[in-house]
């Protein structure tokens, strides 16, 4: 299975913010959209990513004043991305090795989707269910 299959199934909508969006607004978007990461974009180009974990760490280190700070102060500027043509297995490996939970999907430097570790797990569960159903059918039909 390819990343394009996941994006096609879940949709390509990605909630983004601009670098100057305040952390307070960012937190509101996390809650409003029920998401754990926000891609920071300059136009259609990925500039960084901010996760709930980034916000919690910044609150611990800098206190509540961080809420008025712009997102670009918290964002990770080095963003691991993937292509629609990448395999789900290779993405799972990347996410595990790099300990990241969200990867923007990019084509020609343009954001076209986002994949979470939950999407990868769901994809794998769906594959296993299909294999199980095929084996059960094979056994039931007598091969």
N, C-alpha and C positions, 0 to 999 in steps of 0.2 A: 504494500500500500504506500502511496505517496502523500506528501503534505497537501498537495492539491485536492486530494480526496477529502481530507479533514476540512479544509477551508470550504470546499463545495458543500459539505454536509452542515457545517455550523454557520456558514455565512462569512463574508469577507469584511463586515463592519468592524472597525477598530476605533475605540475611543482614544482620542489623542488630546494633548494639551500643548500649548506654546511654551517656550522656555520661561517666559515672564509670568506665567500663571502662579498664583500664590499657593503655598503648601496647603493652606486652609481650603481653598477652592478644589485642590487636588483631592484632599480627603473627602470632600463632599461628593466628588465624582466617583471615588471608590465605593462609597455607600450607595449612591444613586444607581449606579450601573452594576453593583454587586461584583466588582472585579478586584483583583489584587495587584495589578500593575497597570501603569499608564505609559504609553509611548509618547515621548516628547518629540515634536516635529517642528521643523522650520520649513514651512511650505509642505511639500509632500516627502521631504527627506527626513529620515530618522536622525535625530540629534542625540537622543539618549533614552533612557527608560528609568522610571521611578517605581519602586515596589512599596508595599505596605511595610515591609521590613526596613527599607531605607528610612521611611518616615519615623518608625519607632526608634531606630538607632539615633536619628537626629534629635528627636525629642529627649532622649536620655542624655545625649552629649551637650545639647545647646539649650534645652528647656523650651518652654512654650513660645519663646520669641521666634522659633523656627516657623511657626504657623504663618507669619507675615513674609517670610522669605520666598523668593521665586523658586520654581521647580528646578531650574538649571543648577541651583546650588546643591541639590540632593541627587540629581540624576547620575546614573552611570553613563559615562560618555563612550566607553567601549562596549558596544552592544553586539552580542552574538546574534546573527540572523540566519535565516534559512531560505531556501528556494522552494517553490512549489514542486519541483522535480525531485527534491530530496526524499529519501525513504523515511518512513516513520521509525523503523529500527535504528537508523543512523542518528535521527534526531533524539530518540530516547537515550542513546549512548552519550551524545553530546550533553544533554541535559543532566544526566547522571554524573558524568566526569566533571563538568563545570559547576555543578550544584546550582543550576538555574531552573526556574519554573515557567518562564515565559520567553518565547522567541518570536520576534516580528518576522513575517514572511515578506521578502523584498524581491522585486523584479526591476532590473535596470535602475537601481537606487530609489525606487518608489515603493512605499508601503502598500501591500495588497492584502494583508491579513495578519493574524497573530495566532499562535498555537501555544496552549498551556500544557503542563504535564498531565492535567486532567483529561485533556483532549487525546493525548497519546495513550493514556491508560484505557480510556473508553474505546479507542480504535482497536487496541489489542484485545480487549474483552470481546468486542464484536467479532473479530477474526476467529477467536477461540470458539465462540458460540456457533459460528458458521461451520467450522471444522467439526465440532461435536455433532451438529445436525446432519452433516453429510455422512459421518461415520455411523450414526444411528440409523439413517436411511439405508445405508449399505448393508448393515447387519440385518435390519428388518426385512429388506427385500431379498436377502439371501445371496448378495454379492453378485 
